[in-house]
Amino acid sequence: MGVFVFLPLVLPLTAWPVARLAEQHLHPRTATRLLTGVAVAMAMCSTVCLALVMVVGTAQLPGNPLPDGWSDPEVREAVPFDEVAGKAAIPVLLAVLAACGQMVWRHGRMRRRAHRALAGLAETGVVVLPDTTPYAYALPGGRRERVVVTTALLECLEPAERRALFAHERAHLAARHHRFLLAVKLASQANPLLWPLRTAVSYTAERWADEEAAQAVGSRRAVARAIGKAALVDRGAPTPTLAGFAAPGPVPRRVAALLGPAPAVRSWPSVFTAMGLAAWGAAAGTAVSAMSSANSAVTLLLILHAATPL
């Protein structure tokens, strides 16, 4: 296998142009799902590859409890500089596990704190807080999910813009956008080269909610005005893991998209159009990258299995 065993660690670089093409040419719903799936698949492949490199590179060390066959020269030849790579993989893998664990813990802690802060209020789908700080966010939580907004933000919006705000936050809850965002955050923690996908999904998830809100209120311009006004005063959600109304994503791009025509609702445009060629090219590149990553990881796993004594 040679240096190809390390491909899953660097192939996420190919996802950068994919993220750009997807957020520009695909419907936001399709782009969010596609980019999240790509990020999770590549993160899993790179993490498994890192673990296997660590196993092969440290199998020959004294006192290692791994099977003796895993330290055979035939196995070690699959990984260049096996001993150095194996020892280097140990702290890297521990850092990945610690970063992902911390991300999940922070996400859960922030949600619990937000729910506790609202514990004494009525169990309604919308909570209006008498706060002088303008912000709004969607708080997931199964039967306890809510849309939280302050009076300061509502005072800045017209009635149609308020409806757009509530429709936008309800769209976040209905589509479970927090799960997509958490998945790409974990993927970027597992492999920092996937960070562009995290940024892209943060934007496409907001665009997805924008389009759902525009359809619900029947006016794309009202949603654009609401986002623009909120961006001038909104200081972001009080909890960093929860998406605010106007804070995430490039607001000018979102407003410009809403002032233009609605994106095509079909999942995949025709390959004979410029947009279709870009979309299908992005999908093909993603598939090749994911398959290459999986092939490297599976091949190394089969080598270890063949060297394992019965």
C-alpha positions, -999 to 999 in steps of 0.1 A, spaced: 0 0 0 28 24 8 20 61 12 -15 54 0 -24 42 34 -23 78 45 -48 90 18 -78 91 41 -60 117 63 -55 141 34 -83 133 9 -107 157 28 -88 185 9 -108 175 -22 -140 184 -3 -132 221 -4 -143 227 -40 -172 204 -34 -184 226 -6 -181 257 -27 -200 242 -57 -227 227 -35 -236 258 -16 -236 278 -49 -255 255 -72 -276 231 -51 -308 237 -33 -299 244 4 -317 213 16 -298 191 -8 -265 208 -1 -269 205 37 -276 168 35 -249 161 9 -222 180 27 -230 166 61 -229 130 47 -196 137 30 -181 152 62 -192 123 84 -180 97 59 -146 112 55 -141 119 92 -150 82 100 -125 70 74 -97 92 85 -103 83 122 -104 45 114 -72 49 93 -55 67 121 -64 40 146 -51 12 123 -19 31 116 -14 34 154 -21 -4 158 4 -14 131 31 10 142 30 0 179 23 -37 176 60 -45 178 66 -25 210 75 -46 241 45 -54 263 19 -46 236 -11 -69 242 -19 -70 205 -16 -104 186 20 -112 176 11 -116 140 3 -79 137 40 -71 142 51 -94 112 73 -76 86 46 -82 60 21 -62 80 45 -35 89 54 -30 52 19 -17 46 27 14 66 57 35 56 78 45 86 55 23 107 71 28 141 73 66 138 38 69 123 24 46 149 38 66 178 28 99 162 -7 86 157 -12 79 195 -14 116 206 -33 126 175 -60 100 180 -63 109 217 -67 145 207 -94 136 182 -113 116 208 -109 143 234 -120 171 210 -151 152 199 -160 143 235 -156 179 246 -178 190 217 -206 166 226 -204 176 263 -205 213 255 -234 209 232 -254 189 258 -244 213 286 -256 244 267 -289 228 258 -295 218 294 -286 253 307 -310 269 281 -338 246 291 -332 252 328 -333 290 322 -368 286 307 -380 260 333 -403 285 351 -421 297 320 -452 283 304 -448 252 282 -455 269 249 -438 266 215 -427 303 215 -411 320 245 -408 358 245 -383 371 270 -385 406 284 -348 413 276 -332 445 263 -307 424 243 -320 415 209 -316 378 198 -336 348 188 -328 311 185 -343 277 181 -340 255 212 -343 217 203 -354 192 229 -380 168 216 -413 177 233 -397 207 250 -384 223 218 -391 261 216 -385 292 197 -369 318 220 -370 355 211 -366 387 231 -389 417 231 -360 439 220 -358 420 187 -395 419 182 -398 457 186 -374 461 157 -395 441 132 -428 447 114 -456 421 118 -447 403 85 -411 402 95 -420 387 129 -439 360 111 -408 354 90 -386 352 121 -408 326 137 -412 306 105 -374 306 101 -368 292 137 -396 267 134 -379 254 102 -347 248 121 -366 227 146 -387 208 120 -357 199 99 -335 190 130 -308 213 117 -290 211 151 -281 174 142 -266 184 109 -246 212 126 -234 189 154 -224 162 129 -202 185 108 -187 200 139 -176 166 151 -163 158 117 -142 189 117 -128 180 151 -119 146 138 -101 161 108 -94 198 106 -93 196 68 -131 192 69 -135 227 84 -148 242 50 -176 217 51 -186 229 86 -187 265 74 -206 255 43 -233 235 62 -237 264 87 -246 286 57 -267 261 38 -287 252 69 -296 289 74 -305 292 37 -327 261 40 -345 278 69 -347 310 49 -364 293 20 -389 275 43 -398 308 60 -403 325 26 -426 297 15 -445 299 49 -451 336 49 -454 339 11 -429 367 7 -392 363 1 -387 401 5 -402 400 40 -378 373 51 -349 393 36 -359 425 54 -362 406 87 -328 391 83 -313 424 74 -329 443 103 -320 416 128 -284 416 116 -281 452 125 -291 447 162 -288 409 169 -258 401 191 -262 363 187 -277 336 208 -266 336 245 -254 300 241 -227 295 214 -239 261 202 -273 274 193 -279 291 160 -292 327 162 -315 343 136 -290 365 118 -257 358 133 -246 326 115 -236 326 78 -229 356 55 -259 377 59 -254 397 27 -254 365 7 -285 352 24 -303 385 17 -292 386 -19 -304 350 -24 -338 359 -10 -341 389 -33 -334 367 -63 -356 338 -76 -363 308 -55 -339 279 -60 -351 249 -80 -369 224 -57 -356 194 -76 -328 175 -58 -305 172 -88 -305 195 -118 -300 181 -153 -264 173 -162 -268 192 -195 -269 226 -177 -241 246 -162 -255 242 -127 -261 205 -133 -226 199 -145 -212 216 -114 -235 196 -91 -228 163 -107 -191 170 -109 -191 178 -71 -210 146 -64 -186 125 -85 -156 140 -68 -171 134 -34 -178 98 -43 -143 92 -55 -128 108 -24 -150 87 0 -143 55 -19 -106 61 -19 -107 67 19 -127 36 25 -105 15 3 -74 24 22 -90 18 56 -106 -15 45 -74 -28 29 -53 -22 60 -80 -39 81 -79 -70 59 -42 -71 62 -45 -71 100 -72 -98 98 -50 -121 77 -22 -117 101 -43 -125 131 -38 -161 144 -68 -183 146 
